[in-house]
């Protein structure tokens, strides 16, 4: 998990807090599919998201 300038390995069952306005992404370095749930407040809106590729 990458949040701003920090990197941390996460495993099944981990919870990650992402502060408001943080730049973040997750990379699957394992062999099984990455499945995760995002809980956001206030509710996520497409127009608020910026995707960098």
N, C-alpha and C positions, 0 to 999 in steps of 0.2 A: 504494500500500500504506500503510495506516495502522496504526501500532503505538504504543500509548499516545499520547503527544503528538507523535509524529513522522509526517511524510508524505513519501513518496518515489515518484516515477514508476518503474515497472518495465517491462521490455520482454522479449520472447521471449528465452529463454536465461538470464535473471537467476535467481539463487538468493537467497532471503530467509531470514534467521534470525529466528525469533520466540521471545523468551525465555519461560521458564515463567511462567504467570499473567499475561502481558501481554494487554491488551485490543487486539484486532486485527480489521481487516476489509480487504477489497480491493474496489475499485470499478473497473469496466471503463469507461474513458473513450474507448475506441476504437470502431471500427465492426465489428470481427471478434469472434467469440465468445471469451470468456475461458476458457482451459483451463489447469488447473494440477494439480500433484501435491503432496500433503502427506505428508511422512515424519515420523512422530512417535515419540518414545521417552520414557517408556513408551507402550505402545499406547493409542490414543484410546479413551475410553469415553464413551458418550452421557451418562451421569449426571454426568460431569465438565464438560460443556459448558453454557455459558449463552449464549443467543441474545437479543440486544437488537434490537428492530425499531423 
